[in-house]
Every structure is written in structure tokens, then in C-alpha cells.
């Protein structure tokens, strides 16, 4: 377990849950917790400089580059 004072402690405000699937997801998503904190679900997220979406499509990344 990493202590909260450690430089390796989890930054909860930077955490997202992203379910990647080629087919539609049916049913409720199981809540993801780190400790007692609920991690929010997103349909796309920035990973370093690339934007990754739940279909592994480049569309959100290309749109962001064009802005």
C-alpha cells in the first residue's frame, strides 16, 4: 500500500473508468472504487497526448487536433 504522502499516491481527480468494447454495452456498469472514492465513468479520455474513446476510434483525437 502506498501512503498518501508518497509521490506515487493515486491522484483520484485524475482517474477515470473507460470501458472499451466494439459492441454496445448492455446493463449497468459495476462501480469502480479506490478506497472509498467512486471513480467516474467516461466515454473518452486523454492519455498523454492522444484521446482514447470507448470504441478505440481516432475521431475524438482528430477533431481535437483540428480545433
Secondary structure, DSSP 8 states (H G I E B T S, - for coil): ---TTSTTS--GGG--B----SS---S----EEETTEEE-B-SEEEETTEEEETT--SHHHHHHHH-
